[in-house]
Amino acid sequence: MTAAREFIRDFRGNMSVLFAASLFPMVLLAGGLIDYSYQMKTKVKLQAALDNAILGAVASANGSPQAQAAFIKAKLPIWLNSNLTGKDRDNIRIDKINVSVGKDGTVTANVQAQVKTTFLKLVRINRLNLKAFTETKRSYGVTEVALVLDNTGSMSGAKLAELKRAAKLFINTIYDKVKDRPDKDNFKVAIVPFTQYVNVGKQYRNASWIAVPKDRYERYRHCYWSRQCVRYAHRRVCYWTGGGDWGPRRRICYTARYCKRYGPRKRRCYWAVRRTQWKGCVGSRNYPYNLTDTGYGANKVPGVMNRARNGYGSYNYCPSATITPLQSIVTKKSTLVSKLNRMTASGYTYIPAGLIWGRRVLSHQAPFTQGASDDEVRNKNIQRVIVLMTDGENTRSPTYPDHDGWNRNTADNITKALCNRIKAKNPATGRPFADIITVTFDVHNANVKSMLRACASMGSYDAQSGNLEAAFKSIGVKLAKLHLSR
């Protein structure tokens, strides 16, 4: 009994027992701290992976907000895994992903996940919860297109009808692809019909960038000597018409009445009226300002007058359809289609007239101010394109301010200079002012085709009658794809 009492009173081995009893909790506590530390580090990695994954998903998602949300939700687990390292990828289990896309392009994503434990498994805590949240606003691209369309006399009849169908198909093709997107108003189109001149519209008569003479109405007495016909006869007359800017050549015959015998000469007089009016037509500023979009204060755009006598006489062949500034292809689709329907064919060809105004409608400064500014082009995702379509060679050249010359070499040289200036890098933005797509329609002159191919920076199309719609649809698909992928 004495030995038993002494054993009970002996405390020399108690510390060992207590240490042995507390060893497991201490190891579990240290291991738990390690697991929780790994949880926090993994959460940071999951957040970084989610941020990177959502940026990639947003850049690839198209369509309506609902379609974008479904696409991002489906692809996010794949992109999350691709942004995690091998060990983290094995240890993390994604339980739930919530994605929403707002009408303003704001994308939010919540991820609930779990990470495997190491030491806490000893107390049956196999996983720890993880959460990550991110929000981003999609930065949509802006596309601005100028349709520069030939309205000369050679486009009359079936060719102009085909051009109208082709241009409307271009608009409908893009409309169908962007109409449901939050950035639907970021695809804009301008229309520039051209002949030997361009019609900017009479509403700009008093604008600061243009100089238009006053309209004049002059009444004068006109006298002449004539002889009255006293005997008529008939004969058949034939002639050829068309060619060049006046369409395909064709032979026309008719029966004409002519005077076989005249009576005595008599003096006849009448009152005549000369009308000199401005109907919106503009010519060229003196070289080199005819190649630029600057300096309108001292070098204004000259208004070209329409001249006629008693309702007949010399006209300047200004296109009846006026320039349509940049419009949203979705919200202003009906306006664009209406403007295309108003195009008529007349006059001669001077391609630089269309090209320079194609450049001006894409600009942010007067004459037209609807284009993106230099700061926006430099800092944002903006693309500008001129689509130039013509069915023939230059048949007029500048006589400043008019285009009444016949020097094709001069007109071609100006065309080439304008193409190079438009494609050149703009010092204010560090990017080309605009890309160019050219379309030749029923053109048989190899030199013209070569010149327009060299002008293009985004492709050149050579269409024959019946194939113009296919060319414009191909251009529409191409530009829509570029817009959606940016």
C-alpha positions as CSV (number, residue, x, y, z in Angstrom):
1,M,0.0,0.0,0.0
2,T,2.8,2.3,0.8
3,A,4.3,1.7,-2.6
4,A,1.0,2.4,-4.3
5,R,0.6,5.7,-2.4
6,E,4.1,6.7,-3.4
7,F,3.4,5.9,-7.1
8,I,0.3,8.1,-7.0
9,R,2.1,11.0,-5.4
10,D,4.9,10.8,-8.0
11,F,4.4,13.6,-10.6
12,R,7.6,13.0,-12.6
13,G,5.9,11.4,-15.6
14,N,2.8,13.6,-15.8
15,M,4.3,16.1,-18.3
16,S,5.0,13.3,-20.7
17,V,1.4,12.1,-20.5
18,L,0.0,15.6,-20.9
19,F,2.3,16.3,-23.9
20,A,1.3,13.1,-25.5
21,A,-2.4,14.0,-25.0
22,S,-2.0,17.5,-26.5
23,L,0.2,16.6,-29.4
24,F,-2.7,15.7,-31.7
25,P,-4.6,18.9,-31.2
26,M,-1.5,20.9,-31.7
27,V,-0.6,19.1,-34.9
28,L,-4.2,19.5,-36.1
29,L,-4.2,23.3,-35.3
30,A,-0.9,23.8,-37.2
31,G,-2.2,21.7,-40.1
32,G,-5.5,23.6,-40.1
33,L,-3.6,26.9,-40.3
34,I,-1.7,25.5,-43.2
35,D,-5.0,24.5,-44.9
36,Y,-6.6,27.8,-44.3
37,S,-3.5,29.6,-45.6
38,Y,-3.7,27.5,-48.7
39,Q,-7.4,28.3,-49.0
40,M,-6.6,32.1,-49.0
41,K,-3.8,31.7,-51.5
42,T,-6.1,29.6,-53.7
43,K,-8.8,32.1,-53.5
44,V,-6.5,34.8,-54.8
45,K,-5.5,32.5,-57.7
46,L,-9.1,31.7,-58.4
47,Q,-10.0,35.4,-58.5
48,A,-7.1,36.1,-60.9
49,A,-8.2,33.2,-63.1
50,L,-11.8,34.4,-63.1
51,D,-10.7,37.9,-64.0
52,N,-8.7,36.6,-67.0
53,A,-11.3,34.1,-68.0
54,I,-14.1,36.7,-68.0
55,L,-12.1,39.0,-70.2
56,G,-11.6,36.3,-72.8
57,A,-15.2,35.2,-72.6
58,V,-16.6,38.7,-73.0
59,A,-14.4,39.3,-76.0
60,S,-15.7,36.1,-77.7
61,A,-19.4,36.4,-76.8
62,N,-21.8,37.8,-79.4
63,G,-25.6,38.1,-79.8
64,S,-28.2,39.3,-77.3
65,P,-27.4,39.7,-73.6
66,Q,-29.1,36.4,-72.9
67,A,-27.1,34.6,-75.6
68,Q,-23.9,36.2,-74.3
69,A,-24.7,35.1,-70.7
70,A,-25.3,31.5,-71.8
71,F,-22.1,31.4,-73.9
72,I,-20.0,32.8,-71.1
73,K,-21.5,30.5,-68.5
74,A,-20.8,27.5,-70.7
75,K,-17.2,28.5,-71.5
76,L,-16.1,29.9,-68.2
77,P,-15.2,26.6,-66.5
78,I,-13.0,25.7,-69.4
79,W,-11.2,29.1,-69.4
80,L,-11.0,29.0,-65.6
81,N,-9.1,25.7,-65.7
82,S,-6.8,27.0,-68.4
83,N,-5.9,29.9,-66.2
84,L,-5.0,27.7,-63.2
85,T,-1.8,25.7,-62.6
86,G,-1.8,21.9,-62.5
87,K,-1.9,21.5,-58.7
88,D,-4.6,24.2,-58.2
89,R,-6.6,22.8,-61.1
90,D,-6.6,19.4,-59.4
91,N,-7.5,20.7,-55.9
92,I,-10.3,23.1,-56.9
93,R,-13.8,21.9,-57.6
94,I,-16.2,24.4,-59.3
95,D,-19.7,24.0,-57.8
96,K,-21.7,26.9,-59.2
97,I,-21.3,29.8,-61.7
98,N,-23.7,32.7,-62.1
99,V,-23.3,35.0,-65.1
100,S,-25.4,38.1,-66.0
101,V,-25.0,40.5,-68.9
102,G,-26.6,44.0,-68.6
103,K,-28.0,46.0,-71.5
104,D,-25.2,48.4,-71.1
105,G,-22.6,45.6,-71.7
106,T,-21.8,45.1,-68.0
107,V,-20.9,41.5,-67.3
108,T,-20.9,40.1,-63.7
109,A,-19.8,36.6,-62.7
110,N,-20.0,34.8,-59.3
111,V,-18.1,31.5,-58.8
112,Q,-18.6,29.2,-55.8
113,A,-15.9,26.5,-55.5
114,Q,-14.2,24.2,-53.0
115,V,-10.5,23.4,-52.4
116,K,-9.2,20.1,-51.0
117,T,-7.6,20.0,-47.5
118,T,-4.6,18.1,-46.3
119,F,-4.5,18.1,-42.5
120,L,-8.2,18.8,-41.8
121,K,-9.1,15.5,-43.4
122,L,-8.1,14.0,-40.0
123,V,-11.3,15.5,-38.6
124,R,-13.3,14.8,-41.7
125,I,-13.1,18.3,-43.2
126,N,-12.2,17.3,-46.7
127,R,-12.8,20.7,-48.5
128,L,-13.0,24.4,-47.7
129,N,-15.3,26.9,-49.5
130,L,-14.1,29.4,-52.0
131,K,-15.9,32.4,-53.6
132,A,-14.9,34.8,-56.3
133,F,-16.7,37.7,-57.9
134,T,-15.8,39.9,-60.9
135,E,-17.5,42.6,-63.0
136,T,-16.4,44.1,-66.3
137,K,-18.0,46.4,-68.9
138,R,-17.5,45.3,-72.4
139,S,-15.6,47.8,-74.6
140,Y,-17.4,47.5,-77.9
141,G,-15.8,48.4,-81.2
142,V,-17.0,51.2,-83.5
143,T,-17.2,50.7,-87.3
144,E,-17.8,53.7,-89.6
145,V,-18.3,53.0,-93.3
146,A,-18.7,55.4,-96.3
147,L,-20.4,53.9,-99.3
148,V,-19.0,55.9,-102.3
149,L,-21.3,54.9,-105.2
150,D,-21.1,55.7,-108.9
151,N,-24.3,57.5,-110.2
152,T,-23.0,58.4,-113.6
153,G,-25.0,58.1,-116.9
154,S,-23.5,54.7,-117.7
155,M,-25.2,53.3,-114.6
156,S,-28.7,54.1,-116.0
157,G,-31.3,51.4,-116.2
158,A,-30.6,47.9,-115.0
159,K,-27.2,48.7,-113.7
160,L,-28.5,51.3,-111.2
161,A,-31.3,49.0,-110.2
162,E,-28.7,46.3,-109.4
163,L,-26.5,48.8,-107.5
164,K,-29.5,49.7,-105.3
165,R,-30.3,46.1,-104.6
166,A,-26.6,45.4,-103.8
167,A,-26.3,48.3,-101.4
168,K,-29.5,47.4,-99.6
169,L,-28.3,43.8,-99.3
170,F,-25.1,45.2,-97.7
171,I,-27.1,47.1,-95.1
172,N,-29.4,44.2,-94.4
173,T,-26.5,41.7,-94.0
174,I,-24.9,43.9,-91.3
175,Y,-28.2,44.7,-89.7
176,D,-29.1,41.1,-89.2
177,K,-25.8,40.4,-87.4
178,V,-25.7,43.5,-85.1
179,K,-29.4,44.3,-84.4
180,D,-29.6,42.4,-81.1
181,R,-26.2,43.5,-79.7
182,P,-25.8,46.2,-77.0
183,D,-23.5,48.0,-79.3
184,K,-25.9,48.0,-82.3
185,D,-25.6,51.8,-82.8
186,N,-21.8,51.5,-83.1
187,F,-22.0,50.4,-86.7
188,K,-22.5,53.5,-88.8
189,V,-22.9,54.0,-92.6
190,A,-22.7,57.1,-94.8
191,I,-23.7,57.3,-98.5
192,V,-21.8,59.4,-101.0
193,P,-23.4,59.3,-104.5
194,F,-21.0,60.8,-107.1
195,T,-20.8,61.7,-110.8
196,Q,-18.4,64.4,-111.9
197,Y,-19.6,66.2,-108.8
198,V,-21.1,65.5,-105.4
199,N,-24.3,67.0,-103.9
200,V,-23.9,68.0,-100.3
201,G,-27.4,69.4,-100.0
202,K,-28.8,72.9,-100.2
203,Q,-29.1,73.2,-96.4
204,Y,-25.4,73.9,-96.2
205,R,-25.5,77.0,-98.4
206,N,-24.5,79.3,-95.6
207,A,-22.2,77.0,-93.7
208,S,-18.8,78.4,-92.8
209,W,-16.8,75.8,-94.9
210,I,-18.5,76.6,-98.2
211,A,-18.6,79.5,-100.7
212,V,-21.7,79.7,-102.9
213,P,-22.4,82.5,-105.4
214,K,-25.8,84.1,-105.4
215,D,-28.5,82.7,-107.6
216,R,-29.2,84.9,-110.6
217,Y,-32.3,85.3,-112.8
218,E,-31.7,87.4,-115.9
219,R,-34.5,88.4,-118.4
220,Y,-33.4,89.5,-121.8
221,R,-34.8,90.0,-125.3
222,H,-33.6,87.5,-127.9
223,C,-34.0,88.2,-131.6
224,Y,-33.1,86.1,-134.6
225,W,-33.8,85.8,-138.3
226,S,-35.7,82.8,-139.5
227,R,-37.6,81.4,-142.6
228,Q,-41.0,79.8,-142.3
229,C,-41.2,76.3,-143.9
230,V,-43.8,76.1,-146.7
231,R,-43.3,72.5,-147.7
232,Y,-42.4,69.4,-145.6
233,A,-41.1,65.9,-146.5
234,H,-40.3,62.7,-144.5
235,R,-37.2,60.4,-144.3
236,R,-35.9,57.7,-142.0
237,V,-33.0,58.7,-139.7
238,C,-30.7,56.3,-137.7
239,Y,-28.0,57.1,-135.1
240,W,-25.9,55.4,-132.4
241,T,-26.2,56.4,-128.8
242,G,-24.5,55.3,-125.5
243,G,-20.9,54.4,-124.8
244,G,-18.7,55.7,-122.0
245,D,-20.7,57.4,-119.3
246,W,-23.9,57.0,-121.3
247,G,-24.4,53.2,-121.1
248,P,-24.1,50.5,-123.8
249,R,-24.1,51.6,-127.4
250,R,-27.3,51.0,-129.3
251,R,-28.8,52.0,-132.7
252,I,-32.0,54.1,-132.8
253,C,-34.0,54.7,-135.9
254,Y,-37.1,56.9,-136.5
255,T,-39.1,58.7,-139.2
256,A,-38.3,62.4,-139.3
257,R,-40.1,65.3,-140.9
258,Y,-37.9,67.9,-142.6
259,C,-38.4,71.1,-144.5
260,K,-38.1,70.8,-148.2
261,R,-38.8,74.4,-149.1
262,Y,-38.5,77.6,-147.0
263,G,-40.3,80.9,-147.4
264,P,-38.8,84.4,-147.0
265,R,-36.6,85.4,-144.0
266,K,-38.3,87.2,-141.1
267,R,-37.0,88.7,-137.9
268,R,-38.4,87.1,-134.8
269,C,-37.9,88.1,-131.1
270,Y,-38.9,86.8,-127.7
271,W,-38.1,87.4,-124.0
272,A,-35.7,84.8,-122.5
273,V,-34.7,84.0,-118.9
274,R,-31.3,82.8,-117.8
275,R,-31.3,81.0,-114.5
276,T,-28.1,80.4,-112.5
277,Q,-29.0,78.4,-109.3
278,W,-27.2,76.4,-106.7
279,K,-28.7,73.0,-106.1
280,G,-26.2,71.6,-103.6
281,C,-23.4,70.7,-106.0
282,V,-19.7,71.3,-105.0
283,G,-16.5,71.3,-107.0
284,S,-12.8,71.1,-106.1
285,R,-10.7,73.4,-104.0
286,N,-7.4,74.4,-105.7
287,Y,-4.6,71.9,-105.5
288,P,-3.4,70.6,-103.0
289,Y,-6.5,71.4,-100.9
290,N,-8.6,69.2,-103.2
291,L,-6.7,66.3,-101.5
292,T,-7.2,67.4,-97.9
293,D,-9.7,67.7,-95.1
294,T,-8.3,70.8,-93.5
295,G,-8.0,74.5,-94.1
296,Y,-11.6,75.4,-94.7
297,G,-11.3,78.8,-93.2
298,A,-9.2,80.3,-96.0
299,N,-9.9,77.7,-98.6
300,K,-13.6,77.1,-98.7
301,V,-15.4,74.4,-100.7
302,P,-16.7,76.0,-103.9
303,G,-20.4,75.7,-104.7
304,V,-20.9,74.9,-108.4
305,M,-23.9,76.6,-110.0
306,N,-26.6,74.9,-112.1
307,R,-27.1,76.9,-115.3
308,A,-30.1,76.7,-117.6
309,R,-32.0,78.9,-120.1
310,N,-35.8,78.8,-120.2
311,G,-35.7,75.5,-118.4
312,Y,-33.2,74.0,-120.9
313,G,-29.5,74.3,-121.6
314,S,-26.2,73.6,-119.8
315,Y,-26.3,71.7,-116.5
316,N,-23.5,70.6,-114.3
317,Y,-24.7,67.0,-113.9
318,C,-24.8,67.1,-110.2
319,P,-26.3,63.9,-108.7
320,S,-29.8,64.3,-107.5
321,A,-29.1,62.2,-104.4
322,T,-27.4,64.1,-101.7
323,I,-24.7,62.9,-99.3
324,T,-26.1,61.0,-96.3
325,P,-23.9,61.6,-93.2
326,L,-23.0,58.7,-90.9
327,Q,-26.1,57.0,-89.5
328,S,-26.6,54.0,-87.2
329,I,-27.2,51.0,-89.5
330,V,-29.8,49.7,-87.0
331,T,-31.9,52.6,-85.8
332,K,-31.6,54.5,-89.1
333,K,-31.9,51.6,-91.5
334,S,-35.0,52.9,-93.2
335,T,-33.4,56.3,-93.7
336,L,-30.4,54.7,-95.4
337,V,-32.6,52.5,-97.7
338,S,-34.7,55.6,-98.6
339,K,-31.6,57.5,-99.6
340,L,-30.4,54.6,-101.8
341,N,-33.8,54.5,-103.5
342,R,-33.5,58.2,-104.5
343,M,-30.3,57.7,-106.6
344,T,-30.6,58.4,-110.3
345,A,-28.0,58.1,-113.1
346,S,-26.7,61.0,-115.1
347,G,-23.5,62.8,-116.0
348,Y,-19.8,61.9,-116.3
349,T,-17.2,60.2,-114.1
350,Y,-14.8,61.9,-111.8
351,I,-13.8,59.4,-109.1
352,P,-11.8,61.8,-106.9
353,A,-15.1,63.7,-106.2
354,G,-16.5,60.7,-104.5
355,L,-13.3,59.7,-102.7
356,I,-12.6,63.0,-101.1
357,W,-16.1,63.3,-99.8
358,G,-16.0,59.7,-98.6
359,R,-13.0,60.8,-96.5
360,R,-14.9,63.9,-95.3
361,V,-18.0,62.1,-94.1
362,L,-15.8,59.9,-91.9
363,S,-14.2,63.0,-90.3
364,H,-15.1,64.6,-86.9
365,Q,-14.7,68.1,-88.3
366,A,-16.7,70.2,-90.7
367,P,-18.0,69.8,-93.4
368,F,-19.4,66.7,-91.7
369,T,-18.8,66.1,-88.0
370,Q,-20.4,62.7,-87.2
371,G,-17.1,60.7,-87.4
372,A,-15.0,59.7,-84.4
373,S,-12.5,62.2,-83.1
374,D,-8.8,61.7,-83.2
375,D,-8.7,61.0,-79.5
376,E,-11.4,58.3,-79.9
377,V,-9.5,56.7,-82.8
378,R,-6.3,56.8,-80.9
379,N,-7.7,55.4,-77.6
380,K,-10.7,53.3,-78.6
381,N,-11.5,50.4,-80.8
382,I,-12.5,52.3,-84.0
383,Q,-12.4,51.2,-87.6
384,R,-13.2,53.3,-90.6
385,V,-13.7,52.0,-94.1
386,I,-14.4,53.5,-97.6
387,V,-16.2,51.2,-100.0
388,L,-15.6,52.7,-103.5
389,M,-17.8,51.4,-106.4
390,T,-17.5,52.5,-110.0
391,D,-18.4,51.2,-113.4
392,G,-15.8,53.0,-115.5
393,E,-12.8,55.2,-115.9
394,N,-12.4,58.9,-115.2
395,T,-13.9,60.8,-118.1
396,R,-13.6,64.3,-116.5
397,S,-10.8,66.2,-114.8
398,P,-10.7,69.3,-112.7
399,T,-10.7,72.8,-114.1
400,Y,-11.0,74.3,-110.6
401,P,-13.5,74.7,-109.2
402,D,-15.4,72.9,-112.0
403,H,-14.7,69.5,-113.4
404,D,-15.1,70.2,-117.1
405,G,-11.7,69.0,-118.3
406,W,-11.1,65.8,-120.4
407,N,-7.6,64.9,-119.2
408,R,-7.9,61.3,-117.9
409,N,-4.2,61.2,-116.8
410,T,-4.7,64.1,-114.5
411,A,-7.9,62.6,-113.0
412,D,-6.1,59.2,-112.5
413,N,-3.1,60.8,-110.8
414,I,-5.4,62.7,-108.4
415,T,-7.3,59.4,-107.7
416,K,-4.0,57.6,-106.9
417,A,-2.9,60.5,-104.7
418,L,-6.2,60.5,-102.7
419,C,-6.0,56.7,-102.2
420,N,-2.4,57.0,-100.8
421,R,-3.4,59.9,-98.5
422,I,-6.4,58.1,-97.1
423,K,-4.4,54.9,-96.4
424,A,-1.4,56.7,-95.0
425,K,-0.9,56.9,-91.2
426,N,-2.6,59.8,-89.6
427,P,0.0,61.5,-87.3
428,A,-2.8,62.6,-84.9
429,T,-3.9,58.9,-84.3
430,G,-1.0,56.8,-85.3
431,R,-3.4,54.8,-87.5
432,P,-4.4,55.0,-91.2
433,F,-7.3,57.5,-91.7
434,A,-9.4,54.8,-93.3
435,D,-9.1,51.4,-95.1
436,I,-10.4,51.2,-98.6
437,I,-12.4,48.5,-100.4
438,T,-12.9,48.9,-104.2
439,V,-15.5,47.4,-106.4
440,T,-15.3,47.6,-110.2
441,F,-18.7,46.9,-111.9
442,D,-18.7,45.8,-115.6
443,V,-15.3,47.5,-116.1
444,H,-13.3,46.3,-119.1
445,N,-10.4,48.7,-118.9
446,A,-7.4,46.9,-117.5
447,N,-5.7,50.1,-116.4
448,V,-8.7,51.2,-114.3
449,K,-8.9,47.8,-112.6
450,S,-5.2,47.9,-111.8
451,M,-5.5,51.4,-110.4
452,L,-8.4,50.5,-108.1
453,R,-6.8,47.2,-107.0
454,A,-3.7,49.3,-105.9
455,C,-6.0,51.8,-104.2
456,A,-7.6,49.1,-102.0
457,S,-6.2,48.1,-98.6
458,M,-8.9,45.7,-97.5
459,G,-9.6,43.9,-100.8
460,S,-10.8,44.6,-104.3
461,Y,-13.8,43.1,-106.1
462,D,-14.4,42.8,-109.8
463,A,-18.1,42.2,-110.5
464,Q,-19.9,41.7,-113.7
465,S,-23.6,42.4,-114.4
466,G,-25.7,40.1,-112.1
467,N,-22.8,39.6,-109.6
468,L,-22.8,43.0,-107.8
469,E,-25.1,41.8,-105.1
470,A,-22.8,38.9,-104.2
471,A,-19.8,41.3,-104.0
472,F,-21.6,43.7,-101.6
473,K,-22.9,40.8,-99.5
474,S,-19.4,39.5,-99.2
475,I,-18.2,42.9,-98.1
476,G,-21.0,43.1,-95.6
477,V,-20.2,39.7,-94.1
478,K,-16.5,40.7,-93.9
479,L,-17.1,44.0,-92.1
480,A,-19.7,42.6,-89.7
481,K,-17.3,39.8,-88.7
482,L,-14.5,42.3,-88.1
483,H,-16.8,44.5,-86.0
484,L,-18.1,41.5,-83.9
485,S,-14.6,40.2,-83.3
486,R,-13.1,43.4,-82.0
